[in-house]
Amino acid sequence: MATKKNRKGKIMIKHHRIKNLDNFLERYVEPIESVKLITPGAIKVGKGTGENLKVTYGREMYQGSGQILTGCKLNATSGNSNQEILVSTSKPEKVKEVIDKINKT
């Protein structure tokens, strides 16, 4: 299989990622079969505290006039850094189940 430019598996390598985000995505989100592509956005500075990575489910994303489901958004925070992650998938409910399960423990 040919390697794709700017990718590490299903994860796009366009922006830097906050601390431990790569490990989290590789371990929990990338193995989901319906996930086609994971694109971390730019890092933004907020007013948070603490060093632990926390990833929460954001919302589903639709294309066009709301007819075509294209994926979902995740929000990651660590310290005072925030990052949005776009996940291209046909089944965002699977991603939500995994994130909810992790946040309960």
C-alpha positions as CSV (number, residue, x, y, z in Angstrom):
1,M,0.0,0.0,0.0
2,A,1.3,3.4,-0.9
3,T,2.0,5.8,1.9
4,K,0.1,9.1,1.8
5,K,1.8,12.4,2.2
6,N,1.2,14.3,5.4
7,R,-0.4,11.3,7.1
8,K,0.5,8.9,9.9
9,G,-2.0,6.1,9.5
10,K,-5.4,7.8,9.5
11,I,-4.1,11.0,11.3
12,M,-3.3,14.1,9.2
13,I,0.0,15.8,10.2
14,K,-0.8,19.4,9.2
15,H,-0.7,21.0,12.6
16,H,1.1,20.4,15.8
17,R,-0.9,18.4,18.4
18,I,-1.3,19.0,22.1
19,K,0.5,16.8,24.5
20,N,-0.5,13.1,24.4
21,L,-3.2,13.7,21.7
22,D,-1.4,11.4,19.1
23,N,-1.3,8.5,21.6
24,F,-5.0,9.0,22.4
25,L,-6.1,9.1,18.7
26,E,-3.9,6.1,17.8
27,R,-5.2,4.0,20.7
28,Y,-8.9,4.8,20.7
29,V,-10.2,6.6,17.6
30,E,-8.0,5.2,14.7
31,P,-9.0,1.5,15.3
32,I,-12.7,2.3,14.7
33,E,-13.4,0.8,11.3
34,S,-15.8,3.5,10.0
35,V,-13.2,6.2,10.7
36,K,-11.6,7.3,7.4
37,L,-9.6,10.4,8.3
38,I,-8.6,12.2,11.5
39,T,-7.7,15.9,11.1
40,P,-6.5,17.9,14.2
41,G,-7.0,21.6,13.8
42,A,-4.8,24.5,15.0
43,I,-4.0,24.8,18.7
44,K,-5.7,27.7,20.5
45,V,-4.8,29.1,23.9
46,G,-7.5,29.2,26.5
47,K,-7.8,29.8,30.2
48,G,-7.8,26.1,31.4
49,T,-5.7,24.6,34.1
50,G,-4.2,21.2,34.7
51,E,-2.0,19.0,32.5
52,N,-4.2,16.0,31.8
53,L,-5.6,15.5,28.3
54,K,-9.3,15.5,28.1
55,V,-11.2,14.7,24.9
56,T,-14.9,15.4,24.6
57,Y,-17.4,14.8,21.8
58,G,-18.5,18.0,20.1
59,R,-21.1,17.5,17.4
60,E,-22.0,15.8,14.1
61,M,-21.0,17.5,10.9
62,Y,-23.2,17.7,7.8
63,Q,-22.4,18.8,4.3
64,G,-24.6,20.9,2.0
65,S,-28.0,21.7,3.4
66,G,-27.8,19.3,6.2
67,Q,-28.5,16.2,4.2
68,I,-25.1,14.4,4.0
69,L,-23.5,13.2,7.3
70,T,-19.7,13.6,6.9
71,G,-18.3,13.0,10.4
72,C,-18.0,14.6,13.8
73,K,-15.9,17.1,15.8
74,L,-14.0,16.3,19.0
75,N,-12.6,18.9,21.4
76,A,-9.3,18.2,23.2
77,T,-7.9,20.2,26.1
78,S,-4.6,19.9,28.0
79,G,-3.5,22.7,30.3
80,N,-4.5,26.0,28.7
81,S,-4.3,24.5,25.1
82,N,-7.5,23.7,23.2
83,Q,-7.7,21.8,19.9
84,E,-10.5,20.8,17.6
85,I,-10.3,17.4,15.9
86,L,-12.4,16.6,12.8
87,V,-13.2,13.0,12.3
88,S,-14.4,11.8,8.9
89,T,-16.7,8.9,9.5
90,S,-20.0,7.5,8.3
91,K,-20.9,6.4,11.9
92,P,-20.2,9.2,14.4
93,E,-22.2,7.4,17.0
94,K,-19.4,4.8,17.3
95,V,-16.9,7.6,18.0
96,K,-19.3,9.1,20.6
97,E,-19.6,5.7,22.3
98,V,-15.8,5.3,22.6
99,I,-15.4,8.9,23.9
100,D,-18.2,8.6,26.4
101,K,-16.9,5.3,27.6
102,I,-13.4,6.8,28.2
103,N,-14.8,9.8,30.0
104,K,-16.8,7.7,32.4
105,T,-13.7,5.9,33.7
